């Protein structure tokens, strides 16, 4: 399995995940030039204008170590800070999903934060017999890694971002290609999943292919007021056919609780 797509979509598995196993064994306005269309006008239908969280405020509601049981949480590294301009899609209508896939900021947020969240493998049950060695190894790699990105916006921009993702998922359900840093991978299928939390929440399982290799990832998007969060997750065991990818429910719940 090439590491490029994995490293770019969630976090550097060769560093964060292997280290874990070692220890276990700017606000957008209503300007027409904005990339993201606002879902509604400020003050429309009597809604109060949304004030974006400042950088300090967003940092306070971002996850930290200890917020999610059996997970390691750290600030994402520089390699996970992908710029929106560096991500493109073969279909313009799919661009919002492509950017969310890499945790790239949408439009011009007032502030952003990024976290890498890695689940801890199940505790070793004791001595492993030779016959159980393969299962034990698969269990050790049953680790879900998530890139969690938060962005705060003034006005109705956050609502517009979620609306754009919802529309893109519908328009691009049959598949599309994503190119980032010269690497292209194809999303062959998008399946909507059930998720709840915040003012709005969306989730999908994405089947992706690169250089003949396939993988499944999950993408969650949620909104609380003027803050949008995206969570892209992959599971090492699932990629090798030894497990299944599931939504990072505990991570989503913890982030929603801090945003509330």
N, C-alpha and C positions, 0 to 999 in steps of 0.2 A: 504494500500500500504506500503510494507516495504521500509524503507528509504535507505537501504544499497546501492542498485544499483544507485539510484539517487544521493546520497551523493558522491559516488566514481566517477561517470561519469561527473559531472559538478561542483557542489559546494554544501556546506551543506545547503540544502533548509530549514532545521529547524532553521537555524540561519540567513543566509543572506536574504532569501525571506521573512520570517516572520518579520524580523526587518524592511524590506522595507514596508510591508503591515501596520506595526504599525505606521510608520511615514506618510503613505498615508491616512490611516483612521484617451666544449672541441672538436676540429675539427677532423672529420674522414678523413683518407687519402686513398690511393689505396691499402692498405694492405689487403691480402686475408683473414685475420682474422676478419675484420670488419663485424658486423652484417648486415649492409646495403651495398649492392653492388652499386658501383658508376655507374651512367648511362652513363658516357663517360669519356675518359681519359682527363686529364688536357692538354690544349693546342691543343686538337684534332680539326680538321677542322678549324684551325686558330682562335679558340675562345680564348680570353684572360683568364688567370687563375683567378678564383673567390677568392677574399679575404673575409673571414668571418668578420662580424661585431663583434667588441669587446663587452664585457659586458656593458660598458658604452654607446656605440653606440646603442646596442640593446635596452637598457633601454629607450633611447631617442625616439625610434620609436614605443615603446609599448604604448598602449592606457592608458589614465589617465582620471580621472573624468572631465567631460565637453567635451570630444571628441565626444561623441554620445548623441544626444538629447534624453531626456526622458529615460536615462539609468544610473544606478549607477555602477561605475567601481572602483574596488579595487584590490590590489595585492592578489593573491590566497593564502589561508592559507596552513599550513604545511600538512594538511590531503589531499590536492589536489595534492601534489607533489609525484606522484606515480612513482616508479622506473621501468624501463623496465624489470628488472629481476623478478619483482613481478607479471608480467602479462604473461599469457600463453594462448594458444588456442589448441583445440583438433585437429586442422589442421595446420600444420606448414606454409602452404602457406597463411593462414589467419592472421598470427602473426602481420604483419605490421598494419593491421586494428585494431586488438585487442589493440595494444599499442596506436594507435592514438585515439581510443575510450576513453581511460583514460588520454590522454594528456601526456603519458610517452615519454621521449626523445628517439629518434631513433638514434642508432649508438653513436658517440662521438662528440656532438656539441661543438663548442668553447664557446658558451654562450647560456643561456636560460632565458626566463621570462614567468610568468604565471599571468593571470588576470581573475577575476570573474566579469562577466558583467550581470546585472540583469535589465530587462526592468521594467519601472514603470507602474503600472496599470492605466487605463484611469481615468481621474478625475471624482469625484462623480458629477453626474448631478443635485443633490438636494435631497430632501426627498424621501425616497424609501417606497412605499406602501407595505403592507403585501404580496400582490400577486406578487410583483416584487422582493421580498427578495431573492428567490433562484437565479434569474438571476443576481442580484446584487452581490451575493456571488461568483457566477461563474465568473463574470467579474473581481472581485477583485483578483481571483486566475489565471486570464489569464496573467500570468507572465512567460516570457521566460528567463531561466538562462543559461548562456554560460560559459564554461571554455575555455579560449583562451590561447594557448601555442605558443610561438615563440622559434625557435632554429636557430642558425647561424652556417654555415659550410664552410670550405675551399673547393676549387676545385669543382668537379662535384657532390659531395655527395648530395646536396639538390635536384638536378635533379633526382638522383637515388632514393631518398626517395619518391618523387612524382610518379615516374615510378613504384615503388614497391607497392604503395597504389592503383594505377590504376589497376595493374595486380591482386592484392588481391581482389579488389572489383568485378572483373570479375570472378575470380576463385571461390569466396566464395558467389556468389549471392544467392545460395540456402540455405545458413545458416551455422553457425558454433557456437561453444561455447567459452566463455571467462571466465577464472578463475583469480581472483585477491583477495589476502588476504583470501583465503579459500572459497570465495563466487563465485559461478558459475552462469552465465546467458547465455541464448541461443539467438543468433541473428537469427531470423527465415527467414528474408527476407531483401535484400538490393535493394533499388530502386534508380537509378541515377537521380539526379536533375540538373537543369541548373544553372550555376553560372559563373561569369566572374570576372577578376581582376588580376593584377600582371602579371608575365610572364606565369604562369600556375595556373589554379584553377579547383578543382573538388568538387563535393558535392553529398551526398546521404541521403536518409531517411532510417533509420534502424528500423525494427520492432524487439523488444526484449521481452524475456519472462524469468521470474524468479519466482520460487515457485508458478507456476500457474497464476501469474499476468502478464499482458502484458503492454507494453508501446511503444511509438514511440519517437525516437530521431533523430536529424540531425547531420551529420558530414561534415564539410567543411575542405578541405586542399588547401592551396595556397602557391605559391612560388614567391618570388621576389629576383632575383639574387641568393645569397647563403643562403637566409633566408626562412625557411619553417614555416608556421603557420597552426595550426589545431584548429578548433572550434567545440566543442561538446555541443549541446543544448538540453534542454528539457523544456516542458511547463506543469505546474501543472494542468491547466484546461484540457488540452488534455489528460493527464493521467487519469483523472476522467471521460472522455467521454464528457466533456462540451466545448471542443474547439478543434482546430486543430494545429498541429505543423508545423511551417514554418521555412525556412532558416532565420537566423538572418542577413538579408540583410543590415541593417543600420550599424551593427557592422563590417561586412565584408568590406563594402565600406570605413568605417573610417580607418580600419587597412590597407587596400590597399593604401589609400591616404598617410598615414604616412610612409609606406615602400617605396613609389615611390621616 
